Amino acid sequence: MESSKQEAAQADNLLEGNRFIRACLRRPVDRTPVWFLRQAGRYMQEYRDVRKHHTLVEICKQPELAAEVTITAAEKLGVDAAIIFADLLLPLEPMGLPFEFQAGEGPVVHQPVRTAADVAALHTDRADELGYVSRAIQKVAAHFGDRLGIIGFCGAPYTLASYMIEGGGSRNYVFTKQMMYGDTASWRHLLDKIGTVLTEYCRQQIDGGADVIQIFDSWAGSLSVSDYRDYALDASTRLVRAVQAMGVPVIYFGVETTGMLSAMASTGADVIGLDWRQPLDEGWRAVGHTRAVQGNLDPITLFAPVDVLEKRVREILQAADGRPGHIFNLGHGIVPGTPVENVQAVVKMVHEYRP
Ligand code: CP3
């Protein structure tokens, strides 16, 4: 009863709803919604100012700061959605795997997961320790109301497992694939455990006010399509379905995924994130037009002269061809050094575009 009441309330919201959520559901919009992967980050002076006094993890763990960083970036850019400031790796800590960000090195997990015993030792009952993320979302939601879409996020089981096993970023994913192929029972156990924690974590974020959940399978492209299907797809699918059952749309994103888009779409995600390596219309065809897509400007195009930038932005919008269900974004995150005014210019181009 309670849940059907919630569903009705949600449906009403969507009718008035903002254009970002409408586009996730492939409903018609007045103009294409736009936001950017890593829109709050080092390229922005306001973020660098906060970072002078706090580490990345401190910002994530203080809801006041995380909300401020989220809100400042979204307002400065004039985008249609705000992604909560957090990090993919936060769930590792309550699972029993401390990590840190080492300057210029990216994340380091001190005791990587390599054996069945390591997998067995991981906790799955401490997701409430991540409550600072949902408290930050509450503050962002209170600030924006229905004006912007609010995006919660988590990593996909495969991508998070790769960090846990490699102990950080990786080039060849040798340890990950060794466990995947050689000790498939532990591999599946690990993905199950990650899925349990992420499901609870997403529930908290939705309760906090997230309108949409984006699942980052950033490194799915390190897998062949066969390996993706045999070793990663099922865990992603279960997470996608569990989040959808909580009543919000899911965006499922990966990089270098040309050739695996139809497999990714088979998770049932509402929106598939496309990187920039193939034209948006080709990517959308591979995904299937029964799904929405998000993308797919090369983030480095933001360093180009504005006429070149405009040409590429228009190509993407033209490739979408006015079909409901396109969310303009980059193919991957904004990098340090990106001129903020070019990011703002893209927002203007997208908002002013008429087919
Ligand atoms: O606006 C936003 O997108 C900010 C929120 C956000 C962060 N990380 C903050 C962050 C999001 C959505 C993430 C996701 C994330 N984190 C991913 C998936 C997205 C992707 O890029 O595919 C991954 C792989 C991570 C793990 C991670 N976090 C790495 C590998 C690094 C180091 C690389 C780098 O850019 O320095 C981080 C650090 C990190 N997380 C930064 C930010 C803004 C860098 C800035 C800083 O150190 O303050």
Residues whose N, C-alpha, C, O or C-beta is under 5 A from the ligand:
A	BS01	CP3	F36 L37 R38 Q39 A40 G41 R42 L56 I83 I84 F85 A86 D87 L88 G106 P107 F216 S218 G333
